[in-house]
Amino acid sequence: MIIGYRRFILAAIVFIASTPLAVGRVLVEAHRGYSAVAPENTIASVVAAQGIADLTEFDVRPTSDGVLVVMHDGTVNRTTNGTGSVSSLTLAQTKTLDAGSWFSPAYVGEQVPTMNELMTSAISVGLKPLVERKAGDAQAYHNEFVTMGLATTDFSVISFDWNFLSDMDALDTNYNLGALGSGTLTQTTISQIQAQGVDFLDWNHSTIDQSVVDLVHANGMELHAWTVDSQARMQQLIDFGIDGITTNQPASLHQLVINTPEWADLNGDGMLTNEDWFQYNSGRGVDLKGMSLAEAHAWGDMDDDFDNDIADFVRFKNLYIQGRGLNALENLLSIPEPASIHSVLCGLLAVFSYLTCAKRHFGI
């Protein structure tokens, strides 16, 4: 009988000490905010992406008086009721423009935001800013980031101008910098980009396949893809192991992501282990109402309904099986139903105590 218990305890210990599955959830990156449902590059589009995306991408260029504002095009013609180049307008002039009515009457009066305003709004709703530099020198961006008092981990900067990224790196090596590009990715190109102090690649998805993802990862870098609206292509990139996807349809990508094993990595450590199960279980009974979706997810809300209930348990259990296999799940006491977890843990403690006493008194 004692031998049986010993085997049981040993199996549990071996499992707990076993090598975890390395995972990395695909990041949902809203292109110019949730630009499919709200006017691009506005605070409204950022708010619309709340709870759906992880990051919001937006484009920045300076006004004639040197203020960094959010605008994709070199002119304001397409996305406002005004005309002229951004570089020829003062901040005061850009603030008189209507940046919403072109999209829908519901957004009449939406203003062109400054970079500062949009970053502040994004962070306030739980989104990490992904700043795409369209124009302006590195010093201007650096000065604004310093003025805002943000940690360099609070945002990322991307650009097609790799020399600009090199200048940013020279100003502060802690910036998280991404090189935008397209076409064939070779080792030569990757090495050239790394020499600029760049941290990750953000590439046109059309040339990305499994070999490209593997090559970039072999160089110790992340690979993100732009701009993908097809769910079939999103799923293909997820299967390749892409690190992030920029999309005009973040809700569609989010629905795919929550059905991947990585969604069960609740503590966000990039590993799928029994610690994630303990994290899930700690959320039972916690009032998740009023939290952001990201916060609720960390407490075990697997289906975005601000609750940790049996439906969330089933989803977690299934994703855990997908990620680590049925045997791993069975070793974790088949992940018992939440109501019985305490009795199982108490049972384990009792067995361990019994074995300790038996060894001390009987030399077993």
Secondary structure, 3 states (H helix, E strand, C coil): CHHHHHHHHHHHHHHHCCCCEECCCCEEEEECCCCCCCCCCCHHHHHHCCCCCCEEEEEEEECCCCCEEECCCCECCCCCCCCCEHHHCCHHHHCCCCCCCCCCHHHCCCCCCEHHHHHHHHHHCCCEEEEEECCCCHHHHHHHHHHHCCCHHHCEEEECCHHHHHHHHHHCCCCCEEEEECCCCCHHHHHHHHCCCCCEEEEEHHHCCHHHHHHHHHCCCEEEEECCCCHHHHHHHHHHCCCEEEECCHHHHHHHHCCCHHHHCCCCCCEECHHHHHHHHHCCCCCCCCCCHHHHHHCCCCCCCCCCCHHHHHHHHHHHHHHHCHHHHHHCCCCCCHHHHHHHHHHHHHHHHHHHHHHHHHCC
